[in-house]
Every structure is written in C-alpha cells, then in structure tokens.
C-alpha cells in the first residue's frame, strides 16, 4: 500500500520539475494533482499494451495516482494496471492506486447476450440477489461488493488497495428509496471498514457522476452528510474506531463545473457546493472527466482560456480542473505515452489562485 514516507521520497525526485502545489497532501503523504485514468479504450490486447506502457511512463514522469474500476474495459483496465505495477521500477509504496466496484463487469469482452451473461454468471450462481440488481447492471450489496473487492485485488496483483470506491451509488435510486439506499450503504461500508482493519484497503469512498452535483430535488441526488453519517455508523458497528471513509470522486471540468457552482449539499451554514462541503468535512476530492473525455480539446471558452496557463488546450483544461478549491487530484484518461507527456506537462504550470478561479464564474 502507499505510505507517507515513500510518497515524500517520490516527490523529492520531481520537485523541481513542476509548479507549486503539483504534489498535494493525502493523509501523511503526497499525491500528484494529475492522475491517470483508465476508463476509455476498446477492450483489445492492443489497448491493454498501450495502457501498460502509459502507466509505466506516467510513473516515471511524476504521476503517482492511478485510477481504475473493475468494469472498465471488462476488467482489462485493472489487469493492465496490475501488469504496469509489476513491471515498473517505481516503489509500490509511492503509488496511490484506486479502483471501484458496483457495476457488474464482463470478463475481457462484451458477451453477445449481456443480460443472459449477468443472469448466468451472477444471479443464477447466487453472487447477486435478483432484488439487489438495478438496471440489470448495478449492485452495491455488501456480499457482492466484498466479492468484487477480492476480484479487484486479484486483477491488480496487489495485497492492498489504497482507496476503494463504491461506484455510482446513485444508480440505485432508480429502484430504491433514499432511506433504503443509505441503509444499504451503511451495511456495505461496515464490510469495507472490516476490510480496512484487515489491511485489504487503506481507505474507501464513493465515486459518483450525478449524485453530488444535482439539486436536492433531483432523483439522483445524494447527501454527502448522510453518507458520512453512514460511514461513522459503519465504523462503530465494525469496531474500527475512526472511519476509513476518506475520499469522493466526481466529474469536474470547464463545461461541467456543477461541483463548484451548484449548492447541492446542506451544511451548517446553509446550502453549499460539494467541493466546499468536502473541504469542511476533511474529505479528499478526486475529479474525473478533466478534459470531458476529449470533448474540450476543440477549445475552451475564450475568457477561461485567457487566464489559464499551458501550452495546449488539454493542459489548460487540466489546470482548470486542478485549480478548483479542495481538489486533491484531477484524473485524465491516458492510454497513449504521447498523451501522458502532454497531460502531465500541465503540472509545470501553476494552477489558478482562488480569486482568479472565482472570477471565472463572475
């Protein structure tokens, strides 16, 4: 697992290569404020190889955050991360590895009959109770998540995962009430607290798409305060003392800035954005979709581009994402070594100061 001392040593290798605050605190250690994501790409051996080389290259250039999920590219992304970690010369204790469980994964390829595959592989075998399966593809029941964690450890070839996310829990709102969803999250968090005590994970969190960005009346809305309460109750139930709930993940970019602009969360002093709530609650925030899966490469709004540093549109877009208050690291999909160099190169430039960032939204 990642350790504080190893990440500080890693930072020392690259300290002069990057701008201020490129490396940011995570617990007693440091992580790069640009992380490598593994969502995109066809489920092919060729893309697997590209990811392996890209991850190794990123680690050698000063990026020590690698994010994946068991369903990404039908488990291929996790396995590519595992191969890269096995082959790299960078110390495992200097690398922050996160993954997710919740969406039901295929294995290497998409089957001709996805629904039949899920039924035969997961429901008929008792891995998933039919009542816990939502939209034919999503489950966050405790037994299922625990089994997915075990498979992720195997795919990654690791003894411990640094942060394990429950993936898009808001998907359950299609068929569950908020109350039953929070009850299920508490039960699943209790298992994750137990796994943290066993050393299988260091921390856990939730990775979301809509949950924290939409108004309270939206069907997909989740209260981060209630989720934190679930985690605290889980820690008490598991007898772990303090909770191991540590991080949230959500999309944030120039075109999707709701995490900063929408006051979706009820706080002690009234409604506030999820970024402000997370900062006040001591949670780390990892942002996804920093370049909107490539959509922002066609250009940024003129007023935004004018205040951002970077040689390319991608670099300026990344620097916008990591300028947001409270963001620990901004994830960018990187399946090609050339993209790795360009994207991590954004870290040579300073992020926007708080006042300048606020001015963008005036």
Secondary structure, 3 states (H helix, E strand, C coil): CCCHHHHHHHHHHHHHHCCCCCEEEECCEEEECEEEECCCCCCCHHHHHHHHHHHHHHHHHCCCEEECCCCHHHHHHHHHHHHHHHHCCCCHHHCEEEEEECECCCCCCCCCCHHHHHHHHHHCCCCCCHHHCECCCECCCHHHHHHHHHHHHHHHCCCCEEEEEEECHHHHHHCCCHHHHHHHHHHHHHHHHHHHHCCCEEEEEEECCCCCCCCCCCCCCCCHHHHHHHHHHHHHHHCCCCCCEEEEEEECECCECHHHHCCCEEECCEEECHHHHHHHHCCEEEEECCCHHHHHHHCCCHHHHCCCCCCCHHHHHHHHHCCCCCEEEEEEECCCHHHHHHHHHHHHCCCCCHHHHHHHCC
